[in-house]
Amino acid sequence: MWHFAVPSIAGRINIPNPSAGDVVFDTLDGGFFGYNGVDWLLLTNSNMNAPAAKFSTSSGQSIPGTNTWTTISFSTSDQVFSNTTSSIVNGSYQIMQAGIYSVSAAARLSTNTAALGIAIFVNQEAEPRSSAISIPSGANADVATVTDIVQVSAGDQVRIAVSQGAGANWSLTPDKKVNRFSIHRVS
């Protein structure tokens, strides 16, 4: 089971009746912790030997106002890898090692008069229950965020897409701290 802790302290995560294999994301410490049946342990690439990648973009990409999904073009120059050789190609991350992955993404329109949808796609299909919508509130409105766990095979393509229906094209906020995508194999 997956949990989201807001906030907690490493080693003092208060999840009632955890089971071995449970994972929690701790917003205070900014990391994933796994329960081994006795204690919560910080999950790192060194103790999981898992592929991980982090991408961002500050390009200010134009998003059509036609309620169609548009893949975010994350910059390959902003990538950070751990135990992986894959990269972003045409907006998609190719899975090199099958497994269960944690995927997180965020995006924001620089001018927003409509909600911004964001979703995780695997092989051209949106993952069920893996989409979210921001609330429109003018320039630099709320950030649309999505986090999910997906099971994928080697060779699968994972991408992040956004959609807005304001009728006019709007650009993403040109800020790589806002427009980001991370993927990490958890099992």
Steps between C-alpha positions, in 0.01 A plus 500: 500500500617854423467792741570870479624659825463877559729572681688239701845436636720216373472208740179637655251438223163439662313255277269269698555127442754518215578187301838394368538656154298815580658819364448858612614830346612738773456865394714637783804284423420477127548129460335161476504271804425127487376286788692175536268348761693655791606854412465773235814530284593777257487355149800610299652383174787345693270278706250435222735499199206646311485713185401859561479813288398860551419746223386860479440769240508877489411526131158664540346240266171602334195292600201506260167613647310212340467252790748262334789331680839653415820326604732726697840530331731462798857621440760226479759750628323509838504125559644332809544123494572225749561141389339548159606561141168621359408858417211709373440453125211691337359567847497133607717315751579144391490238775819293501409273794148361556339561837284728706592868470406812691429782254450864598452809288398864526424781253353850501374737231651850501160655421204297615131565444418129491592195698816310402474122492805279544526123452746213490497301176651155441526392134257769378231413759419714803542304820170454684470729800826678412379842399435826683370850426621836631257773602508809274591819684671734256867539412724229647200312632516184705744230397338184363668199660464126459662207682426134441645152510512322163598148403698496176703266281843554349459707184183679618485876450393730786412862428327794666229691312295809576171632367310828526186623331509879517455525122835675462852364517680568827862432589640308793667718761867519389631362830668162536422499875129490410489277189656172606477121462661229712489124476646243739479121505372382839470125440 
